[in-house]
Each structure stands twice: as C-alpha cells, then as structure tokens.
C-alpha cells in the first residue's frame, strides 16, 4: 500500500507539472480522464455489490460457509458505503449530462458539438444496472439492516433514480 501511495503521489506531481506547463490540455484528454474515473467508480460499486452478496452468503465468494457472527454488524456499513458510491457515480453522470446540455446550447452559436449520445447512454445504463443489483441486495437483506435503516436507504435509492430520470 505504501508503494501505491508513493506512485500515486509521483503521478499526481507529474500531472500537476504537465498542467502547469500546458494550461489547456486537449479536450479528449479530459474526457478520457473523466471516463476512466467513472469506470473505476462503477467497478468499485460492482465490487461492493459482490461483497454484499458474499457477506449474505449468496455470492460466489462464500462457498456455502457459515455466516460469521460479525456479519450483521458489517452489512449495514458495507451497504451505506455502496449507496454513497452510487450517489457519487450518479453525480458524475449528471455532471456529464449538464456538460452535454451546455455544449448543445453553445452549438446554437456555432460551436462544435459532438452529438454522439452513445457514451452517455452507456453510462446511464451501466449505472442503472448496478443500481438495481444493489437495490435487490438491500431488499433481500432488509431483515439484517433493521427497520430504522431500510426506509432511509430506500429513500436514497428513490432519489438517485428519480434524479437520473428527471435530468
């Protein structure tokens, strides 16, 4: 982990130096960086869903093992982390939608506008797929989550989906 932290610091330093030297990197660089951040967040979210499945004894990581006595305590924490990551991924998608809308507005003034919606649609579809997987796991674990946490989680799920649909 220390090696990863050192490498990350070195790469962030190099990135800062490049940005300082070349104030305006090509737009494709920023888009690619944004895509990588989103895909990393989505992979992390999918990993959380698999962890929840394994913790509940359903997933491939359990192999029929007996559930540990600390699992009910760990499950709510894991679910809350997953919901937080889901909301962060939703914010990235909404930011990209807002950028696309602004570019569309500027196209009316003659700016170059890329009308390809396939990457944005793919993002939305991937996020909604993970959303439904996570919601399914939360509903299946409703007894372990408790009556006070479940309504708050369902409210957060509804907010994520409604904001995606509305925008």
N, C-alpha and C positions, 0 to 999 in steps of 0.2 A: 504493500500500500504506500509505503514511503517513496518507492521508486515511481509509482504512478503520480504521486503528488509532485515530485520533483520534475518529472517530464511535463506534467500539466503546467506548472509554473514557467518552465522554459518555453513551452509553446505559446502560452499567453503573452510572455515577454516578447517573443518574436512577432506575434500578431500585432502587438501594440507598436512595435518598431516599424512594421510594414505599413500600418495605418497612419503612423506619424509621417512617414516618408511619402506615401501615396495616399493623400487625403481621400481621394474618391476611387475606390476600387470598382471594378465593373459590376453592374447590376447582377449579372449572372453569378458572381461570387457570393453576393449577399443572399440571393435566392437559394443557392446550393447550401449555404450555411444554415439558412432557415429550414430547409428541407431535412438536413441532417439532424438538427435539433429536434424537429417534430418526430422524425422516425425513431430517434433514440428515446424520446419520451413515450412514444407508443410501445416500443419494445419493453421499456421498463414497466409500463402499465400491464402489458400482457404477462410479463413475468410475475407481477403481483397477483393477477388472477390465477395463474398456475400455483402460486404459493398458497393462496386461499383454498384452492381445490385440494392441494396436498395436505394442508392442515386439517381440513374437514374429513380427510380420509377417502376422497373420491378420485383424486388425480393419480397420474402415473408415478409420482414420487413416493407414494405411501406403501405400495405392495401389500396391502392388507394388514399393516402393522396396527397395533393397538394405539389408540389416541392417547397422548400424554396428558397428565393432569393439568399441565400449564397451558394447554391449547385453548380453552375457552377464554383465558385472560389475554392471550396473544392475538386471537382472531379479531376482536374489535380494533385493536391498534393497527393491525395489518389492513383491515377494511378502510379505516379512516385515512391511512396513508394512500391507499389506492384511489379513494374518492378525491383526495387532494390532488393527486397526479392527473386524474381525469379532468378536474376543473382547470388545471394548468394547460393541458392539451387542448381543451375547449377554447381557452383564451388565445392560444396560438392560432387556432383555426379562425376564430372571429377576427383576429388581427389581420390575417391574410385576406379574409373576405372584405374587410374595410379597405385594405390597400387596393384590392381589385376594383372595388366600387369607385375609389378616388381616381384610379387610372382610367376608368371608363368615363368619368366626368371630364378629366383632362383631355381625353380623346376628342371631345366636342370642340376643343380649342386647337386641335391639330397635333396633339402629342401622339407619339407612337403608342399603340395599345395592342397587347397580345390577348386575343380573345379566347385562347385555349383554356377551357374550364376543366379539362380532364384532371390535372394535378389537384385542383381544389376539390373536385368531386371525389377523387380517390381519398383525399384526406378525410373528408366528411364521412364517407362510407366506412373507412377503417376505424375511425373514432366511434361511430355509432355501433359497429360490430363489437368492439371492446366494451362499450357502454352496456350493451345488452348481456354480454357474458358476465360482467361484473354485477349487474343488477340481478341476474339469475343466481349467482353465488350468494349475494346478500339475502335474497328471498329464501334460499334454501337453508341459510344459516340464521334465520330470523329468531329461532329459539335461543341460540347461543349468544346473540347480540343483545338481547334484552328489550323490554318494552319501551325504555326511555331513549335508546339509541336508534332503533329502527325507524320511527317516524321522522327523525331528523335526517337520516340517510336518504329515505325515500323523497323527502322534500328537496334535498340537494340533487338527487337524480333527476327529479322533475324539472328543476331549474336548469340543469345542464341541457337536457333535451329540448326544453321549450326555447331557450335562447338560441340553440343551433337552428331550430326550425324557423323561428321568427326572423333571423337575420339571413 
